[in-house]
Amino acid sequence: MTTQILEILTLGVIAGAIPGPILTAVFTEILNSGLKKGTKIILRALVAESTFALIAILTIFAFNIPKIYFHILSIIGAVFLTWIATEIWNIKKIGDKKGEIFPFSKIFILTILNGAFWIFWLTVYIPKAFALSEKITGGQFIFLIVFELGWLLMTSLLALIFSKFRPLLLKKNIISSVFKFFAILLIFFALKSVYTSINFLIN
């Protein structure tokens, strides 16, 4: 039991360390507004992902939805990522973007349209969650809590580390270039989603 819990926690930590739209959003918000705003993005992502993961555990797994629908969802998500990337690309300096770059609505939509998120939960995480539920009552919910805890710990650690470099980036006056780098990263994730989805649909 302890070994399984540690394995689940490790999966969450790894998931938190994998570069993706959410982590990029966290770094972007930290660069624009500081660690406090970046932490808000982490908490919003935690709420959004936990909500949809819970939905997946409670309902989607039972319906055995074909993967093709999630790949189609990924293509739609790629369009949304591209739109966000254009907004970030146009930021020239701190304060150019009034308000938050990633309000809860954007984080929510990012999660919904993240086909990879759904595919991973359906094919990797949910089977493990139900395997744990066979050993202990409510095991699937314990999986969700422990997994998200691991994700939260790693994402928060990376956010803290990145925030330490913010003063250096400000002094070097390369804010515009860093925002453009984040925009390119989002475009990369969008293209990767499209490529993976088209490759699946063709084959």
Secondary structure, 3 states (H helix, E strand, C coil): CHHHHHHHHHHHHHHHHCCCHHHHHHHHHHHHHCHHHHHHHHHHHHHHHHHHHHHHHHHHHHHCCCHHHHHHHHHHHHHHHHHHHHHHHCCCCCCCCCCCCCCHHHHHHHHHCCHHHHHHHHHHHHHHHHHHHCCCCCHHHHHHHHHHHHHHHHHHHHHHHHHHCHHHHHHCCCHHHHHHHHHHHHHHHHHHHHHHHHHHHHC
